[in-house]
Amino acid sequence: MGIGTGLGYQTARIGGRIELGGSIFFSSNLFSSDLAVRDPKTGQGNRYEVGLFDIENPASRGVFTRLEKLYATYHFGPRAHVTLGRQLPHSPFINPQDGRLSPTFVEGVIAEWRDSSNTQIQAEFLTRIAPRSTMGWYGVGKSIGLYPEGVDAAGKPAQYAGNVQSDYVIQLGIKKKVGMVSFQLWDTHVQNVFNMLYTRADLVWPSAKKRQWKAGFQLARQWVVGDGGNSQPDKAYNPASRRSLVMSGQLGYQTPYWALYANATRITAEGRFLFPREWGREPFYTFLMRERNEGSGDVTALSSNLFFTPNSRLKFEVSHGYYRLPDVKNYALNKYGLPAYRQTNLGLTYRFNGSLSKFDTQVYWIIKTAVGSSYGNDRYVLNKVGMNQLNIVLNYKI
């Protein structure tokens, strides 16, 4: 069980133009088993619970402290501003992530310009990252590999942690709405590691009063730049000449009280789709909390979601997905040794009212079942499949 509290301050605009802000977060492990102990049979460490605290100090029961936001924003007018310093990311792949006490933060310059309600341009130059589940700030290269590395294409333990040579990330995003269609186009350039082009289109059209259909499509194309992070292939994040292609689609129906979606994602067999897990979670429609398909190629994923919101304070979720991954021994296309699996997420969010109106609670139950073979080897099972996880979160916001 963990507890965390954050304190922040933001000024009013100084001279109508400049805004300053900052925040600090404290967290502690109130009680748990020893998160530093490894499974005696497989040698694998804790995967989920340790992420609530500091993955680099899993045994600590002290108070963790992290300076999160520290920024200055200059407003050029009502439609344009530039923020310099430490701030929350808000792009498709570099994002705060989900479900931990303290999210991911970035340091750099982010500029946003909006010519109207229909067009938005965002440009970013990032030099440091504070990944979720860590307490430090790291250069771009050093931040890659703080989470488990998996294996290389030959099945040997990956060795890129601490060896990725990259100084910055440049992102450019354009969002535009034309009629009933919302478009996004993003380019993410990680110096000396990879470039990724991502596009998304979402169509919403009314079918009856306060009811509508929704359809969406995403495409991500990734290729290596420079030497993939290191001139020595065994220390590179993504060795030279690797490419990947991801396609994701969605069809849904929305009403004032419930929404139903059917989703599909295909990662081709051309290569592993790789994006540092330290920086954010993937935005594909088939994503379900507590697992990802990053690190794999030749993946077919199918999922459905039902959201029920009977009133403004209560929300239910039932989501189920089938994820066909390559065989766990196909190391070239299965970085983390995750067998094909089924996953069900059951969620409840409740916002209190009256004297407790500043509280909200979230309950998540995750059920994962193996579909692919694990060859009787528990390292393909432990903390991956054949498991249940229950999350209970209580938030208080002033």
C-alpha positions in Angstrom: 0.0 0.0 0.0 1.4 3.4 -0.9 0.5 7.0 -0.1 1.4 10.2 -1.9 0.8 13.9 -1.7 1.7 16.7 -4.0 2.0 20.4 -3.4 2.0 22.9 -6.2 1.7 26.7 -6.9 0.9 28.7 -10.0 1.0 32.4 -10.2 -1.5 34.7 -11.9 -0.1 36.2 -15.1 2.5 38.7 -14.4 2.1 41.7 -16.7 -0.6 39.7 -18.5 2.1 37.6 -20.2 4.3 35.5 -17.8 3.1 32.6 -15.6 5.3 30.7 -13.1 4.6 27.4 -11.5 6.1 24.5 -9.7 5.2 21.4 -7.7 6.8 18.8 -5.5 5.6 15.2 -4.7 6.1 13.0 -1.7 5.3 9.3 -1.6 6.0 6.4 0.8 5.5 2.7 1.0 3.2 2.3 4.0 3.3 -1.5 4.0 3.9 -4.3 1.6 6.0 -7.4 1.1 9.7 -6.9 0.4 9.5 -5.5 -3.2 13.3 -6.1 -3.6 13.0 -9.9 -3.2 13.3 -11.8 -6.5 11.4 -14.9 -7.3 13.7 -17.8 -6.2 12.8 -20.0 -9.3 13.0 -17.4 -12.1 15.1 -14.7 -10.6 12.5 -12.1 -11.7 11.7 -9.1 -9.6 8.4 -7.5 -8.7 6.7 -5.9 -11.7 3.5 -4.0 -10.7 3.7 -3.0 -7.1 7.2 -1.6 -7.2 6.0 0.9 -9.8 4.2 2.8 -7.1 7.5 3.9 -5.6 11.1 4.0 -6.9 12.1 1.1 -9.1 15.7 1.9 -8.4 15.2 1.6 -4.6 12.5 -1.1 -4.3 13.4 -2.0 -0.7 13.2 1.5 0.7 10.4 2.4 3.2 11.5 6.0 3.4 9.8 9.1 2.0 10.5 9.6 -1.7 10.6 13.2 -2.9 10.6 14.5 -6.4 10.6 18.1 -7.7 8.1 17.7 -10.6 7.0 20.9 -12.2 9.2 24.1 -12.3 8.3 26.2 -15.3 7.7 29.6 -16.8 5.1 30.2 -19.5 5.1 33.2 -21.8 1.7 34.0 -23.4 1.9 35.8 -26.7 -1.9 36.2 -26.7 -5.0 34.1 -26.2 -3.9 31.5 -28.8 -0.1 31.0 -28.4 2.3 30.3 -25.5 5.7 28.8 -24.8 6.6 26.9 -21.7 10.2 26.5 -20.5 11.2 24.0 -17.8 9.8 20.9 -16.1 6.2 20.1 -17.0 3.7 17.4 -17.8 4.0 15.9 -21.3 0.9 15.8 -23.5 1.6 14.0 -26.7 0.4 10.6 -28.0 3.5 8.6 -27.0 5.3 10.8 -24.5 2.6 11.2 -21.8 2.0 11.0 -18.0 1.1 7.3 -18.3 -1.6 5.6 -16.2 -2.2 4.4 -12.7 0.7 5.3 -10.5 1.2 7.8 -7.6 3.4 10.2 -9.7 3.3 10.4 -13.5 6.1 11.0 -16.1 7.4 14.6 -16.5 9.6 16.2 -19.1 12.0 19.1 -19.2 12.5 21.4 -22.2 10.6 23.8 -24.3 7.0 23.2 -25.5 5.3 25.8 -27.8 1.6 25.7 -28.6 -0.3 27.8 -31.1 -4.0 27.7 -32.0 -5.3 29.7 -34.8 -8.9 28.8 -34.0 -10.8 26.1 -32.2 -10.1 23.8 -35.3 -6.3 23.9 -35.6 -3.5 23.5 -33.1 0.2 23.2 -33.6 2.6 21.9 -30.9 6.4 21.9 -31.1 8.7 20.4 -28.4 12.4 20.2 -27.7 13.0 17.9 -24.7 16.3 17.3 -23.0 15.5 15.5 -19.7 12.8 13.1 -18.5 11.6 12.0 -15.1 9.9 8.7 -15.8 7.0 7.4 -13.7 8.1 5.2 -10.9 11.5 6.9 -10.5 12.6 9.8 -8.3 15.3 11.3 -10.6 15.7 13.4 -13.7 17.6 11.9 -16.5 19.1 12.9 -19.8 17.2 11.4 -22.8 19.7 8.6 -23.4 20.1 7.7 -19.7 16.3 7.5 -19.2 16.0 4.6 -21.7 16.5 1.3 -19.9 15.5 2.3 -16.4 12.6 -0.2 -16.8 13.3 -3.9 -17.6 15.1 -4.3 -20.9 13.9 -7.7 -22.1 16.1 -9.6 -24.6 17.8 -8.8 -27.9 17.0 -10.4 -31.2 19.2 -13.4 -30.3 17.5 -14.0 -26.9 20.3 -12.6 -24.8 19.6 -10.1 -22.1 19.5 -6.6 -23.7 22.4 -4.3 -22.7 21.3 -0.8 -23.7 20.6 0.5 -20.2 23.1 3.3 -19.5 24.5 2.9 -23.0 22.1 4.9 -25.2 23.7 8.0 -26.6 21.0 10.6 -27.3 20.8 14.2 -26.2 17.3 15.4 -27.2 13.8 14.6 -28.5 12.1 16.9 -31.1 8.4 16.6 -31.6 6.0 18.4 -33.9 2.3 17.8 -33.8 -0.6 19.2 -35.8 -4.3 18.8 -34.9 -7.1 19.9 -37.1 -10.8 19.4 -37.2 -12.7 19.4 -40.5 -16.4 18.9 -40.2 -17.0 15.7 -38.3 -13.4 14.5 -38.6 -10.5 15.3 -36.2 -7.0 14.7 -37.6 -3.6 14.4 -35.9 -0.1 14.2 -37.4 3.0 13.8 -35.2 6.6 13.4 -35.9 8.9 12.2 -33.0 12.6 12.4 -33.6 14.8 10.8 -30.9 18.3 12.0 -31.7 20.6 9.1 -32.8 17.9 6.5 -31.9 14.8 6.5 -34.1 12.1 8.6 -35.8 8.4 7.9 -35.7 5.6 9.3 -37.8 2.2 8.9 -36.4 -1.2 9.9 -37.8 -4.7 9.6 -36.4 -8.2 10.4 -37.8 -11.4 10.1 -35.8 -14.9 10.5 -37.3 -18.0 11.2 -35.3 -21.4 11.4 -36.8 -24.8 11.8 -35.2 -27.4 9.0 -35.5 -30.1 10.3 -33.2 -30.6 12.9 -30.5 -27.6 12.9 -28.2 -26.4 9.6 -29.9 -23.5 9.2 -32.3 -21.3 6.7 -34.1 -17.5 7.0 -33.9 -14.8 5.5 -36.2 -11.1 5.9 -35.8 -7.8 4.9 -37.5 -4.2 5.2 -36.4 -0.9 4.6 -38.3 2.6 4.6 -36.9 5.7 4.2 -39.0 9.1 3.9 -37.1 12.7 3.7 -38.4 16.2 3.8 -36.9 18.3 7.0 -37.2 22.0 7.3 -36.5 23.3 4.1 -34.9 20.1 3.3 -33.0 21.6 4.6 -29.7 25.1 3.1 -29.8 27.7 2.2 -32.4 28.0 -1.2 -30.8 24.9 -3.2 -31.9 24.6 -5.1 -28.6 24.4 -1.8 -26.7 22.0 0.0 -29.1 18.3 0.5 -28.2 17.3 -0.4 -31.7 20.0 -1.7 -34.0 20.4 -0.1 -37.4 18.0 -0.8 -40.3 15.2 -1.9 -38.1 11.6 -0.7 -39.0 8.1 -1.2 -37.7 4.6 -0.5 -38.8 1.5 -0.3 -36.6 -2.2 0.1 -37.7 -5.1 0.5 -35.3 -8.8 1.0 -35.8 -12.0 1.6 -33.8 -15.7 1.6 -34.3 -18.0 2.7 -31.5 -21.5 3.9 -30.6 -22.0 6.6 -27.9 -25.1 7.7 -25.9 -25.4 10.0 -22.9 -25.2 7.1 -20.5 -23.1 4.4 -22.2 -20.5 3.9 -25.0 -19.5 0.7 -26.7 -16.3 0.2 -28.8 -14.8 -2.5 -30.9 -11.0 -2.2 -31.6 -8.3 -3.8 -33.6 -4.5 -3.3 -33.9 -2.0 -4.9 -36.1 1.8 -4.7 -35.7 3.4 -6.2 -38.8 6.1 -8.8 -38.8 8.6 -6.3 -40.3 10.1 -5.7 -36.9 9.4 -4.9 -33.2 7.5 -1.8 -32.4 9.8 -0.1 -29.9 9.2 3.0 -27.8 10.7 3.7 -24.4 8.2 2.5 -21.7 9.8 5.1 -19.4 8.3 7.9 -21.5 4.6 7.0 -21.8 2.1 4.4 -22.9 1.0 3.6 -26.4 -2.2 5.4 -27.7 -3.5 2.5 -29.8 -7.2 1.7 -29.4 -6.6 -1.8 -28.1 -4.6 -0.6 -25.1 -5.8 -1.9 -21.8 -4.4 -0.7 -18.5 -1.6 -2.8 -17.0 -0.2 -4.2 -20.2 1.4 -3.1 -23.5 2.3 -4.5 -26.8 5.4 -2.4 -27.2 8.4 -4.5 -27.8 6.7 -6.9 -30.1 6.1 -7.4 -33.8 3.7 -9.6 -35.7 0.9 -8.8 -33.2 -2.9 -9.0 -33.8 -4.9 -7.4 -31.0 -8.7 -7.3 -30.7 -10.6 -5.7 -27.9 -14.0 -4.2 -26.9 -14.9 -1.6 -24.3 -18.2 -0.9 -22.5 -18.4 2.3 -20.5 -21.6 3.0 -18.4 -22.1 6.4 -16.8 -25.5 6.6 -15.0 -24.7 10.0 -13.5 -21.9 12.6 -13.3 -20.3 10.9 -10.3 -20.3 7.2 -11.2 -18.6 5.4 -14.1 -18.3 1.6 -14.8 -15.9 0.0 -17.3 -15.8 -3.5 -18.8 -13.1 -4.1 -21.3 -11.8 -7.4 -22.8 -9.0 -8.1 -25.2 -7.3 -10.9 -27.1 -3.7 -10.4 -28.0 -2.0 -12.8 -30.4 1.8 -12.3 -29.9 4.6 -14.3 -31.5 5.9 -17.3 -29.7 7.9 -16.4 -26.6 11.0 -18.0 -28.2 10.7 -15.8 -31.2 13.1 -13.4 -29.6 13.4 -11.2 -32.7 9.7 -10.3 -32.4 9.0 -10.8 -28.7 11.3 -8.6 -26.6 9.7 -9.3 -23.2 8.8 -13.0 -23.4 5.1 -12.3 -23.1 2.9 -15.2 -24.4 -0.3 -14.6 -26.3 -3.0 -13.7 -23.8 -6.5 -12.6 -23.0 -7.1 -9.7 -20.6 -10.3 -8.4 -18.9 -10.4 -5.1 -17.0 -13.3 -4.2 -14.7 -13.3 -0.7 -13.4 -15.4 1.6 -11.2 -14.8 5.3 -10.6 -16.9 7.2 -8.0 -16.8 10.9 -7.1 -18.2 11.8 -3.7 -20.4 14.7 -3.1 -21.3 17.0 -0.1 -18.7 17.3 2.5 -16.6 14.6 0.8 -16.8 16.2 -2.7 -13.0 16.5 -2.9 -12.6 12.8 -2.7 -12.9 10.3 -5.6 -12.1 6.5 -5.6 -11.1 4.2 -8.4 -11.3 0.4 -8.3 -9.7 -1.7 -11.0 -9.6 -5.5 -11.3 -7.4 -6.9 -14.0 -7.6 -10.6 -15.1 -5.0 -12.0 -17.5 -5.0 -15.5 -19.0 -2.4 -17.2 -21.1 -3.3 -18.3 -24.6 0.2 -19.0 -26.0 2.6 -21.6 -24.8 5.0 -20.8 -21.9 6.9 -24.2 -22.4 6.6 -24.9 -18.7 8.9 -22.0 -17.9 7.6 -19.7 -15.2 9.7 -16.7 -16.4 7.1 -16.5 -19.2 4.3 -16.6 -16.7 5.2 -14.8 -13.5 3.7 -11.2 -13.4 2.7 -11.6 -17.0 -0.2 -14.1 -17.4 -2.3 -16.4 -15.2 -2.9 -13.6 -12.8 -5.4 -11.2 -11.1 -4.6 -7.8 -9.9 -6.9 -5.5 -7.8 -6.2 -1.8 -7.6 -8.0 0.5 -5.1 -7.1 4.2 -5.4 -8.4 7.1 -3.2 -7.7 10.6 -4.4 -8.2 13.9 -2.5 -7.8 17.2 -4.4 -8.0 20.6 -2.8 
